[in-house]
Amino acid sequence: MLTINVAVLLAVIVVLRLRRRAEARSRFDEKLTVVLVLELGVLLAPTPAGAGIADFLGQLAGGVTQAGR
């Protein structure tokens, strides 16, 4: 039996949507992409992968802040 992780499927959809040219997008299309990205964030946040991404982004933000001083 094949199982599909919803977060992986949503990530693939987001990548495919973002590959489209910006000129070809309508306002509705942009809003839908934003909603899909937010949903992907909600699905990834409680996972170990989501925690790793949050830690990485926190370290990156800290490095940028210290570099600006």
CNS distance restraints for C-alpha pairs under 8 A (distance, minus, plus):
assign (resid   4 and name CA) (resid   8 and name CA) 7.61 0.50 0.50
assign (resid   4 and name CA) (resid   9 and name CA) 7.08 0.50 0.50
assign (resid   5 and name CA) (resid   9 and name CA) 6.32 0.50 0.50
assign (resid   6 and name CA) (resid  10 and name CA) 6.04 0.50 0.50
assign (resid   7 and name CA) (resid  11 and name CA) 6.06 0.50 0.50
assign (resid   7 and name CA) (resid  40 and name CA) 6.11 0.50 0.50
assign (resid   7 and name CA) (resid  43 and name CA) 6.09 0.50 0.50
assign (resid   7 and name CA) (resid  44 and name CA) 6.82 0.50 0.50
assign (resid   8 and name CA) (resid  12 and name CA) 6.27 0.50 0.50
assign (resid   9 and name CA) (resid  13 and name CA) 6.35 0.50 0.50
assign (resid  10 and name CA) (resid  14 and name CA) 6.16 0.50 0.50
assign (resid  10 and name CA) (resid  36 and name CA) 7.24 0.50 0.50
assign (resid  10 and name CA) (resid  40 and name CA) 6.37 0.50 0.50
assign (resid  11 and name CA) (resid  15 and name CA) 6.18 0.50 0.50
assign (resid  11 and name CA) (resid  40 and name CA) 6.77 0.50 0.50
assign (resid  12 and name CA) (resid  16 and name CA) 6.19 0.50 0.50
assign (resid  13 and name CA) (resid  17 and name CA) 6.14 0.50 0.50
assign (resid  14 and name CA) (resid  18 and name CA) 6.09 0.50 0.50
assign (resid  14 and name CA) (resid  33 and name CA) 6.82 0.50 0.50
assign (resid  14 and name CA) (resid  36 and name CA) 6.78 0.50 0.50
assign (resid  14 and name CA) (resid  37 and name CA) 6.70 0.50 0.50
assign (resid  15 and name CA) (resid  19 and name CA) 6.26 0.50 0.50
assign (resid  16 and name CA) (resid  20 and name CA) 7.16 0.50 0.50
assign (resid  17 and name CA) (resid  33 and name CA) 7.08 0.50 0.50
assign (resid  18 and name CA) (resid  33 and name CA) 7.89 0.50 0.50
assign (resid  20 and name CA) (resid  24 and name CA) 7.21 0.50 0.50
assign (resid  20 and name CA) (resid  25 and name CA) 7.84 0.50 0.50
assign (resid  21 and name CA) (resid  25 and name CA) 7.19 0.50 0.50
assign (resid  25 and name CA) (resid  29 and name CA) 5.72 0.50 0.50
assign (resid  25 and name CA) (resid  30 and name CA) 6.48 0.50 0.50
assign (resid  26 and name CA) (resid  30 and name CA) 6.33 0.50 0.50
assign (resid  27 and name CA) (resid  31 and name CA) 6.19 0.50 0.50
assign (resid  28 and name CA) (resid  32 and name CA) 6.08 0.50 0.50
assign (resid  29 and name CA) (resid  33 and name CA) 6.26 0.50 0.50
assign (resid  30 and name CA) (resid  34 and name CA) 6.32 0.50 0.50
assign (resid  31 and name CA) (resid  35 and name CA) 6.26 0.50 0.50
assign (resid  32 and name CA) (resid  36 and name CA) 6.19 0.50 0.50
assign (resid  33 and name CA) (resid  37 and name CA) 6.17 0.50 0.50
assign (resid  34 and name CA) (resid  38 and name CA) 6.17 0.50 0.50
assign (resid  35 and name CA) (resid  39 and name CA) 6.14 0.50 0.50
assign (resid  36 and name CA) (resid  40 and name CA) 6.13 0.50 0.50
assign (resid  37 and name CA) (resid  41 and name CA) 6.27 0.50 0.50
assign (resid  38 and name CA) (resid  42 and name CA) 6.33 0.50 0.50
assign (resid  39 and name CA) (resid  43 and name CA) 6.24 0.50 0.50
assign (resid  40 and name CA) (resid  44 and name CA) 6.14 0.50 0.50
assign (resid  41 and name CA) (resid  45 and name CA) 5.85 0.50 0.50
assign (resid  41 and name CA) (resid  50 and name CA) 7.98 0.50 0.50
assign (resid  42 and name CA) (resid  46 and name CA) 7.67 0.50 0.50
assign (resid  43 and name CA) (resid  47 and name CA) 7.78 0.50 0.50
assign (resid  44 and name CA) (resid  49 and name CA) 6.81 0.50 0.50
assign (resid  44 and name CA) (resid  50 and name CA) 4.77 0.50 0.50
assign (resid  45 and name CA) (resid  49 and name CA) 7.80 0.50 0.50
assign (resid  45 and name CA) (resid  50 and name CA) 4.46 0.50 0.50
assign (resid  45 and name CA) (resid  51 and name CA) 6.43 0.50 0.50
assign (resid  46 and name CA) (resid  50 and name CA) 6.22 0.50 0.50
assign (resid  46 and name CA) (resid  51 and name CA) 7.01 0.50 0.50
assign (resid  47 and name CA) (resid  51 and name CA) 6.35 0.50 0.50
assign (resid  48 and name CA) (resid  52 and name CA) 6.17 0.50 0.50
assign (resid  49 and name CA) (resid  53 and name CA) 6.21 0.50 0.50
assign (resid  50 and name CA) (resid  54 and name CA) 6.14 0.50 0.50
assign (resid  51 and name CA) (resid  55 and name CA) 6.13 0.50 0.50
assign (resid  52 and name CA) (resid  56 and name CA) 6.13 0.50 0.50
assign (resid  53 and name CA) (resid  57 and name CA) 6.11 0.50 0.50
assign (resid  54 and name CA) (resid  58 and name CA) 6.04 0.50 0.50
assign (resid  55 and name CA) (resid  59 and name CA) 6.22 0.50 0.50
assign (resid  56 and name CA) (resid  60 and name CA) 6.11 0.50 0.50
assign (resid  57 and name CA) (resid  61 and name CA) 6.02 0.50 0.50
assign (resid  58 and name CA) (resid  62 and name CA) 6.10 0.50 0.50
assign (resid  59 and name CA) (resid  63 and name CA) 6.10 0.50 0.50
assign (resid  60 and name CA) (resid  64 and name CA) 6.23 0.50 0.50
assign (resid  61 and name CA) (resid  65 and name CA) 6.10 0.50 0.50
assign (resid  62 and name CA) (resid  66 and name CA) 6.17 0.50 0.50
assign (resid  63 and name CA) (resid  67 and name CA) 6.03 0.50 0.50
assign (resid  64 and name CA) (resid  68 and name CA) 6.24 0.50 0.50
assign (resid  65 and name CA) (resid  69 and name CA) 6.85 0.50 0.50
